[in-house]
C-alpha cells in the first residue's frame, strides 16, 4: 500500500504519462518503499523532492533515417531521457530493440537514478535507445544506423553532461561506431563521453564482464547472509547475452553449477553444467540460437523451444534477459522447486506479483538496481581512467568491482534494518538510493 502523500504522487504520474506501463511499474515499486522515509524526514515531502524525481529533467526524441545494403531507406525513432543530474552527469545505456518506446526508456532511466546513487559514485541517471532491430543486419547497415543516430544525439552528450553506454542490442561493435561518429563530428578525442569502448581506444578492463560479475558478487553476499555459498548450488540464468554469459562465468568460478540458460527461442538444460566456451562461440561469435548449443553438446544438453526457463528447478535464480520475465506463477513454481535466492541481472525482470511471492516465501531477493549495478559502476571507473589518462589491470578493476558490490549489499541491509524492514533488499535499495539523490537535490535548492 502507498503512503497517502505518495498515492497522490503516483496518480499524478499516471495522469501525466499515459500508456507508459513500464514506467508506472518502476515508479510504484519505489514509492511503495519510501513511505517510512517521509515519517522520519518530512522535509522531502515539503520540498516536493519525490515529485521532482519522477519528472525527467529532459526528454529527447528524434528521427533516425538510414539506408540498408539494398538502398532502401528506413526511418527509426531515437530517444534519450536525461532523468536526474543531482549526483553527476547523466549516465545510462542505449538499447536498440523493436520494443523500445518512450515508456521503456523512462522506466530504465528512472531505475538508473537510484542504481547509480547506490554505487556511491558521482553519476546521475539517464537512458536512451531506438526501436531499431540489429538482428539480421550486416555490419555496414549497423554502422550506417549508428552514425545516423549519433549525428543527432552528439549535441546532447559530453563527459560532464551525459555519458551513454551499451545495453540490449548495443555491444562493443555498436559502441565503436557511435564513438567514431562522435569523434568525427566534434573533432575531439573525448574518450570519457561514452563507456564500454574497446581496450585499444580507451576502454576499461572488466567493463565487458562487469554486470554479470557484479550480479554474481551480490548474490554471493546474499548467500553469505543466509550462512551458505554458491558451492555446489544448482543455478539457472535466463538470457544468453553479455550479462548472462558473465554471470555464468563468475558463478562457475565461485563453485555454482549453472544448469540452464535461455534466449528468445527457448532454453537449454545441461545437467553437467553449461559449457561456457561453447556458449560464447554460439552466441558471441556465430550469433546463433541456443538450439545450436544443444546440437553440438550432444546427449548432455536438451533444448526446449518456446518455453520459460523458470520451469527448470534451481536453488539460485539470476534473471538476466529482459523486464517482467518472472511472473507470480513462475515465482510460485520456483519456490516449490527449492529456490532460496534471486539476483536480478536484468532491469525489472520480476513482476510485482513475483517479488511478493519471493518475499513472502523468505527467498533472498536482490532487485536489479542493486544486483546489476556493477555494470554502471565499472562504467564510472572507465570514466575515471579516461579522465586521468590511466589504465588499470584486470585484477585491480575486478577487486574494485567486488568492493563496490559488497558495499551496496551492506548498505541495502543496513538501510532496511534502520527503517524496520530487516532483510528487505528492495526497500533497502530504494530508500538508500532515494536518500542520496534527494539530499543532493535539497542542497542545490529548487532544481
N, C-alpha and C positions, 0 to 999 in steps of 0.2 A: 504494500500500500504506500501511496505517496503522501508525504507531509503536505498539510493543507496549502501552504505557500507554494510548494513545488508543483502541486496539482494545477494551479493556475498558470505556472510557467510552462508546463507540458501542454496544456490546452492551447496556449499561445503559439507554441512550436508547431502543433498540428495545423492551426489556422494559417500560419504564415508560410508553411512548407507543405502544401497539399500533395498527396500521392507519393511522397518520398519515404516509403515504409521502412527501409533500412536505416535511414537517419532517425526516424521516430523511435525505432527499437533501441538504437545506440544511446539516444538521449534519455529515454526512460530508464535504461539499466543504470546509468549514472545517477539520475535523480532519485531512484529508489534507495541508493546507498547513502546519499549525503544528508538525509533528513536530520540525523543526530548532530551533524556539524552546525546546523542553524540554531539548535538549542544551546550549544556551548559558545558559538561565535555569531551572534545576531548581526554583527557588522556586515557580513557577507550579503544578507538579505536587504539591509538598509541601503546599501550602495548598488543593488541590483547586479551584483557580480555574476550570478548564475544566468540571468537573462542575457548579459553581455557575452558570456562564454558561448551560449547557444546560437549566437548570431555571428557568422563569419565576418572577418574584417574586410574581405574582398572575395568576389566570385567572378572568375573569368571564363567565358565560353567563346569559342571561336571555330571557324570552319577550317578544315584541313584538306585541300584539294591535292590529289596526286595521280600519277599515271602508271598503269601496270605495264607488264612486258609486252602486251599486245597493243599498246597505245590507247587503251580505254581509260577515260578519266573517271575517277572515283572521288566522292566527297564524304569525308567523315567529320565528326564533331570532336573538338578538343576541349578539355576542362582543366582548370587549376583553381582550387579553393584554398585561399590563404586564410586559415581559420583564426590563428592566435599567435601573436609575436611577443607576448609578455616576457617569455624566458629567453628569447633569441630569435634568429632568422627562422622563417617558416621552413620546416623540414618534413619530408614525407615523399613516398614513392609515386611513380607513374604506372598506371595499369592500362594495358592495351588488351581489351576483350570486348566482344559484342554486347555483353551485359552492362557495360559502363554507361551510366547516365548521371545526371546531377545528384540524385539521391544517394547513389552508391559512393560517389566521390565525397559527398558531405558526411556520410556515415564514417568513412575511412579517415577523413580529416579530423572529425570530432574525436574519434578514438585516439588519433595521433597526438592530440593536445596532452592528454593525460599520460599516455605511454611515454612521450618524450619527457614529461615532467618527472616521471618515475625514475628515469635514468640518472637524474641529478646533473645532467649536462646542459649547457646553455643553448637549447634548441626549442623553437616554437613548433606549432602544429600546422601541417598543410597536407594536401593530397591532390593528385591530378591523374590525367589519363585520356583515353579516347575509346570510342566504340569500334575502332579498327581491329580486325582479327588477323594476327600474324600467321595463323596456321595455314600451311599450304602455299605461302608466299615465298618467292625467291629472295635471296639476299639483296638483290638490286631493288626489288619492289619495297622491301622493308627499309632500305637506305633512303629511297625517294620519299617514302612516307615520313620517316623520322626527320629528314631535312625540312620538309614542309611544316611539320608540327613545330619544330624548333624555330623556324622563321617567324612564327608569331609569338611563341612563348618566351623567346630570349629576352624581350624587352621587360619582362616581369621578374627576371632572375638576377641573382648576384650573391656572392659569398656572404654578404652582410644583409641580404634581403630575403631570398628564397632559394633553397638548395634541394632540388629533387634527387631521386634515386630510382632504383628499379622496383618492380612489383610483378604481378602476374603478367606474362607476355612481354616483359621488359627485362632482358638479361644483359650480359656483357656485350653482345653484338649491338643491341639497340642503344645501350649507353654510349658506346663508341661512336656511333653515327650521330647521336644527339650532341655529344660534346664536340665532335668535329665541326658540326654546323655552327654551334655557339661560338667556337674559336674563330671560325671563318668570318662570321658576321661582325663580331665585336673587335676583331684584330687584337685580342688579348688572350694570353695563356693563363686564364683564371681557373686553375685546377680545382679550387675549392667550391666551384659553382655547381658541381654535380658529383655524386658519390656512386660507388660501385664500378669505378673505372678499372681498366686493365692495369696490371702491375707495371707494365712498361711505360705508362703515361700518367702516373700519379695515383694509382690505386693503392689500396692497403691490404696487407696480409690479413687473412681470416674474414674479410668482408664477405666473400662468397659463402663461406660456411656459417657466418655469424648467427643468422636467425635460427637455423636448425641446432647448432651447437648450444646457443643460448637457451633454447627451449629445453634441451636435454639437461643442461646445468640446473635450470629452475626446477624441473621435475625431480632431479636428484635431491635437491634441498627439501622438496615436499616429502619425498620418501624418507629422508633422514628424520624429518619432524615426526614421522609415524614410527620411527625406530627400525626402519628397514632400508633397502637399497635396490638398485636395478639388478643386482646379481642373480642370474637365473630367471628373472621375471619374463613372462610372456607379454610382448608388446605389439600393438597394432598402430601403424602410422598411415593416415589417409594421405592421398596425393602421391605424386612421383616426380614432382618438380624439385626446384632448388631446396626449399625448406624441408621437404620430406626426405630427400636424399641425405642431407647433412644431419638431420635428426637421427636417421637410421645409423649413420656412421658413428656419431658420438654415443648413442645408446649402446651400440655393439662394443665400443671401446670401454664403456662403463659396466659391461657384463650382462646387459639385457639381450633377449632373443627376440628380434623383430620377425614375426611370422607372416605378416601381410601388409600390403600397401595397395594403392588404387590409382586409377586415372579416370577420365570421363567415360571410358568404355566399360569399366568394371573393375574387378580386383583380382589379385593373385595371392594365393596362400602357398607358403613354402615352410613346411614344418621344421626343416633343418635350419631355418634362418635365411633371410633374404641374402642372396649373393650380390653384394654391393657393386663389385666390379662389373658384373653383367648388367645390373640395373643402370649404372652410369652409362654403359655402352648403348643400351637400348634407348634410353630416354634422352641422355645428354648429347650423344654423338649422332645416332641414327634417327632420333626423333620419331620413334615408332611407338605403337600401342603396347600395353603390358602383355597382351596375348603372345607377343614375340618372346618375352621373357620366359613364359611357360613352355613354349615350343623348344627353346634352346636348353632349358633346365632339365627337360625330360620328365621322368616319373616323379621327381621330387616336388614339383610345383603343379598347382592346379589353377587355371584361370576361370573365373566366374563372370560372365558378361551381364551388364545391366543391373547389377545388384549392389547393395550398400555393403561396404567393408565392415561396417559396425555390427554385422551379424556374426563375425568371427570372434569367439570368446578371447578375452585378454585380461591381464591384470593391470596394465598401464595403457592408456589411450592417448595418442598425440595427433589430434585432427589438424592437418596441415594443408588442406586443399582450399576450401572457399567458405563463404558465410552460410550459416544455418544448415549445415550438413548433418548435424546430430539433432534429431527430433526428440520429443519426450518419449516416444515409443522405443526409439533406438537406445536412449539412456536407460530405460527400464530393462531392456534386454542385456545391456552391458553390465548393469548392476547384478542381474541374475547370473551372468557369466563370470563374476568374480572381480570386476574392475574396482580398483582401490584408488587410482589417481588418474586425473586427466590434465594434460598440459596443452593449451591451445597454441599451436604453431601458426595457424591462420588467424585472420581477423574475424571475430564474432562467429566462429563455426558452430556454436551450440545455441539452439533456440532458448528463449526464456524458460519454456517448459522443461527442456533438457537440463538446464542449470538447476532448476528447482528439484528435479528428481535426484541429481547427483548430491546436492547439498543435504537433502532430507535423508539420503542413504548413508551419509557420512563419508562420501568419496571426497578426497582432496581435489579441489577444482581450481586450477590456475588459469585465470582469464587471459586472453590474448594481450591485453595492454600491459600485462606483467610478464607473462611467459615468453612472448615473442619479441620483447623489447631489445633483445640482443642485436638484431639487425640494425635498427636505427642508432643504437648506442655505438656500434662499430663504425657506422657512417660518420658519426660525430668525431670519433677517433681518427677517421680518414681526413676529415676537415682539419683537425688539429695538426696532423702530419703535413698536410698541404700548406698550411699557414706558416709552419716552421721550416719548410723545405727539408723534412726529415723522413726517414723510413724505419719502421720498427720491424723486428724479427717476428716470425710466426709465433714462436713460443711466448715472447713478451706480449704480443697482441692477444693471444688466447688467454693468457693469465689475466690481463686487464678485463677481458670479456667475462671470465668466470667471477672475478671480484665484483663486477657490476651486477651480475645476475644474483649472486649471493646477497648483495646489499638490498636489491629490490625485494627479494624473498623476505629478508629480515624486516624491512620496513612495512611490508604488507601485513605480516603477522603482528608487529608491534602496534600498528595503527588500528587494526581490527580489535586487538585487546583493549586499547585505550578507549574505544567507543563502544565497548560492551558486546562485541561480536567475535569472540575468540575463534580462530581457525577459519574465518571467512575471508578468503583471499580476494573475492570480488569486492567486498566492502573496503577492505584494506587498500587495495589498488586504487579504487575510485576516490576514496577520501584523501589518501596521500597525494595522488596526482592533482586532484582538485585544489587542495590547500596550497600547494606550491605555486600553481598558476594564479589562484585568487589573491594570495598575499602579494605577489608581484604587481598585479593589476591595482590593488589598493594603494600600494606605494607610489604608483605612477599617476594617480589621480584619475580623472574621468576619461578613460581611453576605451 
